[in-house]
Amino acid sequence: MTVTTTSAEAVADGQGAVMLLDQTRAAVHPQLRSTVESLPGSIRRVAMYHFGWEHADGTPAAGQAGKAIRPALVLAAARALGAESAQAVRAAAAVELAHNFTLLHDDIVDEDPTRRHRPTAWTVFGIPDALIAGDAMNALALRLLAEDPHPASPAAAARLAACVIELCAGQQADCAFEQRGPRDVSLDECLAMATAKTGALLGASCAIGALYAGAGEEQVAAMDAFGREAGLAFQLIDDLIGIWGDPDRTGKPAGADLVAHKKSLPVVAALASGTPAGDELAELYSRPALDAAAVRAAADAVERAGGRDWAQAQAAERMGRAVEYLAEAVPDLAAAGDLLALAEFVTRRTR
């Protein structure tokens, strides 16, 4: 399937990214689904449920298997550097499998009850089965690349494997932060954690697309840097949604990150602000549990301490850096319209 490039007008109004994501799902999901269906029966059932293709009892479901942002970046990066997107479909599916491996594990670690507006896999099938299904998805991702005859597949597999290790380190740091006092996590530590946990996979997605286009080392590195900076902007917006997102749109409870005492970027910025509101937030975060009123008070404290404004400004700054790196990889930014559309989309989303 051919994925068309977007116009400047479409980039500006966000419709280009929506169209690209729709086209990416149409191009990648057949490969993704056939790969998932190759899993053994009980593991396949958990994975099919997680992707929204089946109900818990194994009957067909019409759910959408995620936004497909990461595979869209793989295909868009390949196109921006002159390759046909069809050449990178396997790689795009591999990246999406790796991403969903992390989602299955994250839901367990965070004890999230819902994802994509229905119960998370671990709440339906139990923690062991959800963990094992996630592990299998990670193995599937690497198998897809190992079996791909494209000459770039070995380098792509190595990059994805290194990325997964970095993701795990980021997740471990995120968990460790929860055991530390409200003011014992620095903003620099938090930024490094977010870069590893979110920026690494967006960077790898862009780098893998560049590899499939036959790009040189400097172009691949610049694409990776573009994705990392865009990924950090993505995480900043995600953290804002974790506090102020609409549950009807996010599929998660209001203030979910505050309930979990997450040391997210807006929270850490607020705690480090040296303001009375930051002190209020530290007191709230010192409590073992937050009821609904305390969650609302914590959200208000983050905002009054400047955490919300800081995160929004930081997201814009990171996007500016991302565009600079993209210009290094693709000097003619007209050829990178799809990447710009996707980056703009992830930093303007509301869920």
C-alpha positions as CSV (number, residue, x, y, z in Angstrom):
1,M,0.0,0.0,0.0
2,T,1.3,3.5,-0.8
3,V,1.1,6.1,1.8
4,T,0.7,9.6,0.4
5,T,2.6,12.6,1.7
6,T,0.8,15.5,3.4
7,S,0.4,19.1,2.2
8,A,1.4,22.1,4.2
9,E,-2.2,22.9,4.8
10,A,-2.9,19.4,6.2
11,V,0.1,19.7,8.5
12,A,-1.2,23.0,9.9
13,D,-4.7,21.7,10.7
14,G,-3.7,18.3,12.0
15,Q,-5.7,16.4,9.4
16,G,-2.5,15.3,7.7
17,A,-1.4,13.3,10.7
18,V,-4.8,11.7,11.1
19,M,-4.7,10.6,7.5
20,L,-1.2,9.3,7.8
21,L,-2.1,7.3,10.9
22,D,-5.1,5.8,9.1
23,Q,-2.9,4.9,6.1
24,T,-0.2,3.4,8.4
25,R,-2.8,1.2,10.1
26,A,-4.1,0.0,6.8
27,A,-0.5,-0.7,5.6
28,V,1.0,-2.2,8.8
29,H,-1.9,-3.9,10.7
30,P,-2.2,-6.9,8.3
31,Q,1.4,-7.7,8.9
32,L,1.0,-7.0,12.6
33,R,-2.1,-9.1,13.0
34,S,-0.7,-12.1,11.1
35,T,2.4,-12.0,13.2
36,V,0.4,-11.9,16.5
37,E,-1.8,-14.7,15.2
38,S,1.4,-16.9,14.9
39,L,1.7,-17.0,18.7
40,P,0.7,-20.2,20.6
41,G,-3.0,-20.3,21.6
42,S,-3.1,-19.0,25.2
43,I,-0.5,-16.3,24.6
44,R,-2.2,-15.3,21.3
45,R,-5.5,-14.9,23.1
46,V,-4.0,-12.3,25.5
47,A,-2.3,-10.5,22.7
48,M,-5.4,-10.4,20.5
49,Y,-7.4,-9.0,23.4
50,H,-4.7,-6.4,24.1
51,F,-4.7,-5.2,20.5
52,G,-8.5,-4.9,20.6
53,W,-9.1,-7.6,17.9
54,E,-10.8,-10.0,20.3
55,H,-13.0,-9.9,23.4
56,A,-11.9,-11.7,26.5
57,D,-13.8,-14.8,25.5
58,G,-12.0,-15.0,22.2
59,T,-14.8,-13.7,20.0
60,P,-14.0,-11.1,17.4
61,A,-13.9,-7.4,18.4
62,A,-13.8,-4.3,16.3
63,G,-11.3,-2.4,18.5
64,Q,-8.5,-0.2,17.1
65,A,-5.0,-1.5,17.9
66,G,-3.6,1.9,19.0
67,K,-2.8,5.1,17.2
68,A,0.2,3.6,15.2
69,I,2.4,6.7,15.8
70,R,5.6,4.7,16.0
71,P,5.1,2.6,12.8
72,A,4.0,5.8,11.1
73,L,7.3,7.4,12.0
74,V,9.2,4.4,10.6
75,L,7.4,4.7,7.3
76,A,7.6,8.5,7.2
77,A,11.3,8.5,7.9
78,A,12.0,6.0,5.1
79,R,9.9,8.1,2.7
80,A,11.6,11.3,3.7
81,L,15.0,9.8,2.7
82,G,13.7,8.4,-0.7
83,A,12.6,4.9,0.1
84,E,9.2,3.2,-0.7
85,S,7.3,2.8,2.6
86,A,6.3,-0.7,1.5
87,Q,10.0,-1.8,2.1
88,A,9.7,-0.9,5.8
89,V,6.4,-2.4,6.7
90,R,7.9,-5.4,8.6
91,A,10.2,-3.0,10.5
92,A,7.2,-0.8,11.3
93,A,5.2,-3.8,12.6
94,A,8.3,-4.8,14.7
95,V,8.4,-1.4,16.3
96,E,4.7,-1.5,17.2
97,L,5.1,-5.0,18.7
98,A,8.0,-3.7,20.9
99,H,5.8,-0.7,21.9
100,N,3.0,-3.0,22.9
101,F,5.3,-5.2,24.9
102,T,6.1,-2.2,27.0
103,L,2.4,-1.3,27.3
104,L,1.5,-4.7,28.7
105,H,4.3,-4.5,31.2
106,D,3.6,-0.9,32.1
107,D,0.0,-1.6,32.8
108,I,1.0,-4.2,35.4
109,V,3.7,-2.1,37.0
110,D,1.4,0.9,37.2
111,E,-1.6,-1.2,38.2
112,D,-3.6,0.6,35.5
113,P,-7.2,-0.8,35.3
114,T,-8.0,0.4,31.8
115,R,-6.5,0.9,28.4
116,R,-8.2,2.0,25.2
117,H,-11.5,2.2,27.1
118,R,-11.6,-1.3,28.4
119,P,-10.0,-3.4,31.2
120,T,-6.3,-4.0,30.8
121,A,-5.0,-7.4,29.9
122,W,-3.6,-8.2,33.3
123,T,-6.9,-7.5,35.0
124,V,-8.6,-9.9,32.7
125,F,-6.1,-12.7,32.3
126,G,-3.9,-12.2,35.4
127,I,-0.4,-10.9,35.8
128,P,1.6,-14.0,34.7
129,D,-0.3,-14.4,31.4
130,A,0.0,-10.6,30.6
131,L,3.7,-10.6,31.4
132,I,4.4,-13.7,29.2
133,A,2.3,-12.2,26.4
134,G,4.4,-9.0,26.6
135,D,7.6,-11.0,26.5
136,A,6.4,-13.0,23.5
137,M,5.6,-9.7,21.6
138,N,9.2,-8.5,22.2
139,A,10.5,-11.7,20.8
140,L,8.2,-11.5,17.8
141,A,9.5,-8.0,17.1
142,L,13.0,-9.2,16.9
143,R,12.0,-12.3,14.9
144,L,10.2,-10.1,12.3
145,L,13.4,-8.2,11.7
146,A,15.6,-11.3,11.8
147,E,13.5,-12.9,9.1
148,D,13.3,-9.7,6.9
149,P,15.4,-10.1,3.8
150,H,16.0,-6.3,3.6
151,P,19.8,-5.5,4.0
152,A,19.1,-3.0,6.8
153,S,17.3,-5.6,9.0
154,P,20.4,-6.7,11.1
155,A,21.2,-3.1,12.0
156,A,17.5,-2.4,12.7
157,A,17.3,-5.4,15.0
158,A,20.4,-4.3,16.9
159,R,19.0,-0.8,17.3
160,L,15.6,-2.0,18.4
161,A,17.2,-4.4,21.0
162,A,19.4,-1.6,22.4
163,C,16.3,0.6,22.5
164,V,14.4,-2.0,24.5
165,I,17.2,-2.1,27.1
166,E,17.1,1.7,27.4
167,L,13.3,1.5,27.7
168,C,13.7,-1.0,30.6
169,A,16.2,1.3,32.3
170,G,13.8,4.2,32.0
171,Q,10.9,2.2,33.4
172,Q,13.1,1.0,36.3
173,A,14.0,4.6,37.1
174,D,10.4,5.6,37.0
175,C,9.5,2.9,39.5
176,A,12.4,3.9,41.7
177,F,11.3,7.5,41.8
178,E,8.0,6.4,43.4
179,Q,9.9,5.1,46.4
180,R,11.7,8.4,46.9
181,G,10.5,11.4,48.8
182,P,8.5,14.2,47.0
183,R,11.6,16.4,46.7
184,D,14.2,13.7,46.2
185,V,13.9,13.5,42.4
186,S,15.6,16.2,40.4
187,L,14.2,17.6,37.2
188,D,17.4,16.5,35.3
189,E,16.8,12.9,36.6
190,C,13.2,13.1,35.5
191,L,14.1,14.4,32.0
192,A,16.6,11.6,31.6
193,M,14.1,9.0,32.7
194,A,11.4,10.4,30.2
195,T,14.0,10.4,27.4
196,A,14.8,6.8,28.0
197,K,11.2,5.6,28.6
198,T,9.5,7.5,25.7
199,G,12.0,9.3,23.6
200,A,14.2,6.3,22.9
201,L,11.5,4.3,21.0
202,L,10.4,7.3,18.9
203,G,14.0,7.9,18.1
204,A,14.6,4.3,17.2
205,S,11.5,4.4,15.0
206,C,12.9,7.3,13.0
207,A,16.4,5.8,12.9
208,I,15.1,2.4,11.7
209,G,13.1,4.1,8.9
210,A,16.3,5.9,7.9
211,L,18.3,2.6,7.9
212,Y,15.7,1.1,5.6
213,A,16.2,4.0,3.2
214,G,20.0,3.3,3.1
215,A,20.9,6.5,5.0
216,G,24.4,7.1,6.3
217,E,25.4,7.1,9.9
218,E,25.1,10.9,10.4
219,Q,21.6,11.0,8.9
220,V,20.5,8.0,11.0
221,A,21.8,9.7,14.1
222,A,20.0,13.0,13.3
223,M,16.8,11.1,12.7
224,D,17.2,9.4,16.0
225,A,17.8,12.7,17.7
226,F,14.7,14.2,16.0
227,G,12.6,11.3,17.3
228,R,14.0,11.6,20.8
229,E,13.3,15.3,21.1
230,A,9.8,14.8,19.7
231,G,9.4,11.9,22.1
232,L,10.2,14.0,25.1
233,A,7.7,16.6,23.9
234,F,5.2,13.7,23.6
235,Q,5.9,12.6,27.2
236,L,5.5,16.1,28.5
237,I,2.1,16.3,26.9
238,D,1.3,12.8,28.1
239,D,2.2,13.9,31.6
240,L,-0.2,16.8,31.4
241,I,-2.9,14.5,30.2
242,G,-2.2,12.2,33.1
243,I,-3.2,15.0,35.4
244,W,-5.8,17.0,33.5
245,G,-7.0,14.6,30.8
246,D,-10.7,13.9,30.3
247,P,-11.5,10.3,31.3
248,D,-14.0,10.0,28.5
249,R,-11.2,10.7,26.0
250,T,-8.3,9.0,27.7
251,G,-10.0,5.9,29.0
252,K,-8.3,6.4,32.4
253,P,-9.5,7.8,35.7
254,A,-9.1,11.6,36.2
255,G,-5.7,12.5,37.8
256,A,-4.5,8.9,37.5
257,D,-0.8,9.9,37.7
258,L,-1.5,11.9,40.9
259,V,-3.4,9.0,42.5
260,A,-0.3,6.9,41.8
261,H,2.1,9.6,43.2
262,K,3.9,9.7,39.9
263,K,7.0,11.9,39.7
264,S,5.9,13.1,36.3
265,L,7.6,16.1,34.7
266,P,5.0,18.7,35.6
267,V,4.9,17.4,39.2
268,V,8.7,17.4,39.6
269,A,8.9,20.9,38.1
270,A,6.2,22.1,40.6
271,L,8.0,20.4,43.5
272,A,11.2,22.1,42.5
273,S,9.6,25.5,42.1
274,G,10.3,26.8,45.6
275,T,6.7,28.2,45.8
276,P,4.1,27.8,48.5
277,A,2.1,25.7,46.0
278,G,5.1,23.4,45.6
279,D,5.1,23.0,49.4
280,E,1.4,22.1,49.3
281,L,2.1,19.5,46.6
282,A,4.9,18.0,48.6
283,E,2.6,17.6,51.6
284,L,-0.1,16.0,49.5
285,Y,2.5,13.6,48.0
286,S,3.7,12.6,51.4
287,R,0.3,11.1,52.2
288,P,0.0,7.4,51.6
289,A,-3.2,7.8,49.5
290,L,-5.1,10.6,47.9
291,D,-8.9,10.8,47.8
292,A,-10.8,12.6,45.0
293,A,-10.6,16.0,46.9
294,A,-6.8,15.6,47.4
295,V,-6.3,14.7,43.8
296,R,-8.1,17.9,42.8
297,A,-6.0,19.9,45.3
298,A,-2.8,18.3,44.0
299,A,-3.6,19.2,40.4
300,D,-4.4,22.8,41.4
301,A,-1.1,22.9,43.3
302,V,0.9,21.7,40.3
303,E,-0.7,24.4,38.2
304,R,-0.2,27.2,40.7
305,A,3.4,26.2,41.2
306,G,4.0,26.6,37.4
307,G,4.3,22.9,36.5
308,R,1.7,23.0,33.8
309,D,3.1,26.1,32.1
310,W,6.7,24.8,32.4
311,A,5.7,21.5,30.8
312,Q,3.9,23.2,27.9
313,A,6.8,25.6,27.3
314,Q,9.3,22.7,27.5
315,A,7.3,20.7,25.0
316,A,7.4,23.6,22.5
317,E,11.2,24.0,23.1
318,R,11.8,20.3,22.5
319,M,9.8,20.4,19.3
320,G,12.0,23.3,18.1
321,R,15.1,21.2,18.8
322,A,13.5,18.2,17.0
323,V,12.9,20.3,13.8
324,E,16.6,21.4,13.9
325,Y,17.7,17.8,14.0
326,L,15.3,16.9,11.2
327,A,16.8,19.6,9.0
328,E,20.2,17.9,9.5
329,A,18.8,14.6,8.3
330,V,16.6,16.0,5.5
331,P,17.9,19.4,4.3
332,D,14.8,19.8,2.2
333,L,12.1,19.9,4.9
334,A,9.5,19.7,2.2
335,A,10.4,16.1,1.9
336,A,9.8,15.7,5.6
337,G,6.3,16.9,5.8
338,D,4.9,13.6,7.1
339,L,7.4,13.6,10.0
340,L,6.6,17.2,10.8
341,A,2.8,16.4,10.7
342,L,3.3,13.5,13.1
343,A,5.5,15.4,15.5
344,E,3.0,18.2,15.6
345,F,0.2,15.8,16.2
346,V,1.7,14.1,19.2
347,T,2.4,17.5,20.9
348,R,-1.1,18.8,20.3
349,R,-3.1,15.8,21.3
350,T,-5.6,15.7,24.2
351,R,-5.6,11.9,24.9
